[in-house]
């Protein structure tokens, strides 16, 4: 009979012991300190970029004569490009335009011609300053307070650094990325 009473007491102690251990572990983890890191970034609201769907097409000319690009450092006439930025919120004071495309191997400040004409580069520059706008170039302009916008005026042309341009097509793509401050 003692064995059975002893067994009953042991069976009652085991769950009580487990309950005490669990409570001790819970109270330990409930006392742990934790740091809550809160971060965020407020960015200027975007403006409207006034370009047609599919991008801006710049025609450098459909009747360029190979003889016009036969001499080293020869070029065609400049073709104007205007990218208008409008409807900027009052909190936006500056617009940055970053340009990216495939740079020409001979003229790194110009873009590679991906068309069939050889010995030809695509030259792009800021109209106002004459600054070359090659791959990884940026332009920063203030937003006019009255119009709530600005216009990036550029110009492009076909250029032959070595001369002896061959007949063929001129094709290039330049990605424009806008950020606001």
Order of alpha helices (4+ residues) and beta strands (2+ residues): alpha-beta-beta-beta-beta-beta-beta-beta-beta-beta
